[in-house]
Amino acid sequence: MTSLVHHYGLVALFLLVMLESSGVPLPGETALITAAIFASRGNLDLAQVIAVAAVAAIVGDNIGYWIGRTGGRRLLELFGPIRRFSEPSIAWSEGFFDRHGGKTIFIARFVAVLRVTAAWLAGVSHMTWWRFFLWNAAGGICWAILVGLVAYYGGQAAADAIGHYGLYGAAAVVAVVVLAVVGLHFWRKRMMGKKT
């Protein structure tokens, strides 16, 4: 198993993050977390994990952007019932991406559903590519660094706690993770509520 992770871990990480970023609903962030935890155990290099995840996020988002830009509108206009709803939505989204596109692309990298769809929406809305690229690159790099470091140090702390304290350590780690996930959920909900 360790040799598989060592030889193919970065390739799998790149493919999962890139495909998720281009619009395929795959566990890209989970792959980054897993790779960072493997790095904390010495099976992968953390700098390589972060670099691969950042590049994969940027490449995948650019693929999603160009898919949305070249074929997204045609797809929305292809079917009569969808066209009725898409025409006013496209006009609204163009205005939205003109005013808030950069920060939307940056923040979308940290929100699960938006991570998969924001690049397509930016392409469909004809957000200028260079602006998309700059904000996308900033978001992808920050996301890879933040998630990679948290998983690396959190994974190492979890392994140390379990090794030193046994079941009590494992229970404490699970409790901290559950509290962090619940806290993150409420924080995201609050942030999304402020935007509307």
C-alpha positions in Angstrom: 0.0 0.0 0.0 2.8 2.4 0.9 4.5 1.9 -2.4 1.3 2.5 -4.3 0.8 5.8 -2.5 4.4 6.7 -3.1 4.3 5.9 -6.8 0.8 6.9 -7.8 -0.5 9.1 -5.0 0.4 12.4 -6.7 -1.0 11.3 -10.0 -4.3 10.3 -8.3 -4.4 13.6 -6.4 -3.9 15.6 -9.7 -6.6 13.7 -11.5 -9.2 13.9 -8.7 -8.6 17.6 -8.1 -8.4 18.5 -11.8 -11.6 16.6 -12.7 -13.5 18.0 -9.7 -12.4 21.5 -10.6 -13.5 21.1 -14.2 -17.0 20.1 -13.1 -17.1 16.4 -12.4 -18.4 15.8 -8.9 -15.5 13.9 -7.4 -13.9 14.1 -3.9 -11.0 16.4 -4.9 -10.7 18.1 -1.5 -10.8 14.7 0.2 -8.0 13.6 -2.0 -5.9 16.6 -0.9 -6.6 15.9 2.7 -5.7 12.2 2.3 -2.5 13.0 0.5 -1.5 15.6 3.2 -2.1 13.0 5.9 0.0 10.5 4.0 2.7 13.2 3.8 2.5 13.6 7.6 3.4 9.9 7.8 6.3 10.3 5.5 4.8 8.6 2.5 4.6 11.8 0.3 6.3 15.1 0.3 4.0 17.9 1.6 5.4 20.6 -0.8 4.7 18.3 -3.7 1.2 17.5 -2.5 0.4 21.3 -2.2 2.0 22.1 -5.6 0.2 19.3 -7.4 -3.2 20.2 -5.8 -2.8 23.9 -6.7 -1.8 23.2 -10.3 -4.6 20.6 -10.7 -7.2 23.1 -9.3 -6.0 25.8 -11.7 -5.9 23.5 -14.7 -9.3 22.0 -13.9 -11.0 25.3 -13.3 -9.7 26.6 -16.6 -11.1 23.5 -18.4 -14.4 24.2 -16.7 -14.3 27.9 -17.7 -13.6 27.1 -21.3 -16.3 24.4 -21.4 -18.8 27.0 -20.0 -17.6 29.7 -22.3 -17.7 27.7 -25.5 -20.6 25.4 -25.0 -22.5 26.4 -21.9 -24.8 28.9 -23.5 -25.6 26.7 -26.4 -26.5 23.9 -23.9 -28.8 26.3 -22.0 -30.4 27.6 -25.2 -30.8 24.1 -26.7 -34.1 23.2 -24.9 -37.1 25.4 -25.1 -38.2 25.2 -21.4 -34.7 25.8 -20.1 -34.2 28.7 -22.5 -37.1 30.6 -21.0 -35.4 30.6 -17.6 -31.8 30.8 -18.8 -32.1 34.0 -20.8 -32.8 36.3 -17.9 -30.5 34.3 -15.7 -27.6 34.7 -18.1 -28.1 38.5 -18.3 -28.2 38.7 -14.4 -25.1 36.4 -14.1 -23.1 38.6 -16.6 -23.8 41.6 -14.4 -22.9 39.7 -11.3 -19.6 38.4 -12.6 -18.7 41.9 -13.9 -19.2 43.3 -10.4 -18.2 40.3 -8.1 -16.6 37.7 -10.4 -13.1 37.9 -8.9 -14.1 37.4 -5.2 -16.7 34.8 -6.2 -14.1 32.7 -8.0 -11.7 33.0 -5.1 -14.3 32.1 -2.4 -15.8 29.3 -4.6 -12.6 27.3 -4.2 -13.4 26.9 -0.5 -17.1 25.9 -0.9 -17.9 22.3 -2.0 -20.7 22.9 -4.5 -19.3 26.2 -5.9 -15.9 24.6 -6.4 -17.5 22.3 -9.0 -19.7 24.9 -10.7 -18.2 28.4 -10.4 -15.7 28.0 -13.3 -18.6 26.9 -15.6 -20.7 29.9 -14.5 -17.8 32.3 -15.1 -17.4 30.9 -18.6 -21.1 31.0 -19.4 -21.2 34.6 -18.1 -18.2 35.5 -20.3 -16.1 36.8 -17.4 -12.8 38.0 -19.0 -10.3 35.1 -19.0 -7.3 36.9 -17.5 -9.4 38.2 -14.6 -10.8 34.7 -14.1 -7.3 33.2 -14.3 -5.7 35.5 -11.7 -8.5 35.0 -9.1 -8.7 31.3 -9.8 -4.9 30.9 -9.4 -5.0 32.9 -6.1 -7.9 30.8 -4.8 -6.3 27.5 -6.0 -3.0 28.2 -4.4 -4.5 29.5 -1.1 -6.9 26.5 -0.9 -4.1 24.0 -1.5 -1.8 25.6 1.1 -4.5 26.0 3.7 -6.2 22.6 3.3 -2.8 20.8 2.9 -1.3 22.3 6.0 -4.3 21.8 8.2 -4.6 18.1 7.1 -0.8 17.6 7.4 -0.6 19.0 10.9 -4.0 17.7 12.0 -3.2 14.2 10.6 0.1 14.2 12.4 -1.5 15.3 15.7 -4.2 12.7 15.3 -1.7 9.9 14.7 0.4 11.0 17.7 -2.7 11.2 20.0 -3.9 7.8 18.9 -0.5 6.3 19.3 0.1 7.8 22.7 -3.4 7.7 24.2 -5.0 4.8 22.4 -8.8 4.8 22.3 -9.1 7.9 24.4 -6.9 9.7 21.9 -9.0 8.4 19.0 -12.2 9.6 20.7 -10.7 13.0 21.4 -9.6 13.3 17.8 -13.1 12.3 16.5 -14.7 14.8 18.9 -12.4 17.6 17.7 -13.1 16.7 14.0 -16.9 16.6 14.6 -16.8 20.0 16.3 -14.6 21.5 13.5 -17.0 20.2 10.8 -20.1 21.4 12.7 -18.4 24.8 13.2 -17.4 25.1 9.6 -20.9 24.2 8.5 -22.4 27.0 10.6 -19.7 29.4 9.5 -20.4 28.7 5.8 -24.1 28.9 6.4 -23.7 32.3 8.0 -21.4 33.6 5.3 -23.8 32.5 2.6 -26.6 34.2 4.5 -24.7 37.5 4.5 -24.3 37.3 0.7 -28.1 37.1 0.0 
